[in-house]
Amino acid sequence: MVHHIVMWKFRSEVPAGERPDRLKDMAAQLEGLVGTVPGLLSARFVPAPLGSSTHDMALVTMLEKPEDVAVYASHPAHVHVADTYVRPYVCERACLDYEE
C-alpha cells in the first residue's frame, strides 16, 4: 500500500465566506475519484484540521502500488478535479508519499 498525503493552504484571495463551500466541493470531487482512477483504493478529505496544523486542508489517499501515484496524478478525471476544484483556490502544496 502507498499512502499519498497532500496538504494545501487557501489563497488569500479566497474570501472567508466562500471557503466552506470550496471545502465541500473539494471533498466531494476528490473523494469521488475512488472507483474512477485505477489503483486508488481510498480518499479522505480533511477540511477542518486542528489549530496546531500548518495547512488549511489535506487529502489522505491510499493506492495499491508506488506506480499508481503517477497514474493518479495524470489521470484525466483527477486532472479535471484538480484544475477545477482545487488549484484555483489553494497555494503552498505539500506532499508526502510512503509505502507500507
C-alpha positions as CSV (number, residue, x, y, z in Angstrom):
1,M,0.0,0.0,0.0
2,V,1.1,3.5,-0.8
3,H,-0.1,6.5,1.2
4,H,-0.3,9.8,-0.7
5,I,-0.9,12.8,1.6
6,V,-1.3,16.3,0.2
7,M,-1.9,19.5,2.1
8,W,-2.7,23.0,1.0
9,K,-3.5,26.5,2.3
10,F,-6.2,28.7,0.9
11,R,-5.1,31.5,-1.4
12,S,-5.5,34.8,0.4
13,E,-7.9,36.0,-2.4
14,V,-10.5,33.4,-1.4
15,P,-13.0,35.1,0.8
16,A,-13.6,33.6,4.2
17,G,-17.3,33.3,3.5
18,E,-16.6,31.3,0.4
19,R,-14.2,28.8,2.0
20,P,-16.8,26.4,3.5
21,D,-18.4,25.8,0.0
22,R,-14.9,25.4,-1.6
23,L,-14.1,22.7,1.1
24,K,-17.3,20.8,0.4
25,D,-16.7,20.9,-3.3
26,M,-13.1,19.7,-2.9
27,A,-14.2,16.9,-0.6
28,A,-16.9,15.6,-2.8
29,Q,-14.8,15.8,-6.0
30,L,-11.6,14.3,-4.6
31,E,-13.3,11.5,-2.7
32,G,-15.4,10.8,-5.7
33,L,-12.3,9.7,-7.7
34,V,-12.3,6.4,-5.9
35,G,-13.6,3.8,-8.3
36,T,-12.6,6.0,-11.3
37,V,-8.8,6.2,-11.1
38,P,-7.1,2.8,-11.3
39,G,-5.2,1.9,-8.2
40,L,-6.9,4.5,-6.0
41,L,-8.2,2.5,-3.0
42,S,-9.4,5.3,-0.8
43,A,-9.5,9.0,-0.4
44,R,-10.4,11.0,2.6
45,F,-10.5,14.8,2.6
46,V,-9.7,16.6,5.8
47,P,-11.5,20.0,5.8
48,A,-11.0,21.1,9.4
49,P,-7.6,20.3,10.8
50,L,-6.7,21.2,14.4
51,G,-5.5,24.7,15.1
52,S,-2.0,23.4,15.5
53,S,-1.8,22.5,11.8
54,T,0.3,24.4,9.3
55,H,-2.2,23.9,6.4
56,D,-5.9,24.5,5.9
57,M,-6.9,21.2,4.4
58,A,-5.5,17.8,3.4
59,L,-6.2,14.8,1.3
60,V,-5.2,11.4,2.6
61,T,-5.3,8.6,-0.1
62,M,-4.2,5.0,-0.4
63,L,-3.1,3.5,-3.6
64,E,-2.2,-0.1,-4.5
65,K,1.5,0.4,-5.5
66,P,4.1,3.2,-6.0
67,E,3.5,3.4,-9.8
68,D,-0.2,4.3,-9.1
69,V,0.8,7.7,-7.7
70,A,1.9,8.7,-11.3
71,V,-1.3,7.1,-12.7
72,Y,-3.4,9.1,-10.3
73,A,-1.6,12.4,-10.9
74,S,-2.0,12.2,-14.7
75,H,-5.5,10.6,-14.9
76,P,-7.9,12.9,-16.8
77,A,-10.6,12.7,-14.0
78,H,-8.0,13.7,-11.4
79,V,-6.6,16.5,-13.6
80,H,-10.1,17.9,-14.2
81,V,-10.9,17.9,-10.4
82,A,-7.6,19.4,-9.5
83,D,-7.8,22.1,-12.2
84,T,-11.5,23.0,-11.5
85,Y,-12.0,22.5,-7.8
86,V,-8.6,22.7,-6.1
87,R,-5.8,24.6,-7.8
88,P,-7.7,27.9,-8.4
89,Y,-8.3,28.2,-4.6
90,V,-5.1,26.9,-3.0
91,C,-1.4,27.5,-2.6
92,E,1.6,26.1,-0.6
93,R,1.0,22.5,-1.6
94,A,2.9,19.9,0.5
95,C,3.0,16.2,-0.3
96,L,4.3,13.1,1.4
97,D,4.2,9.6,-0.2
98,Y,5.2,6.5,1.7
99,E,4.8,2.7,1.3
100,E,3.7,0.3,4.0
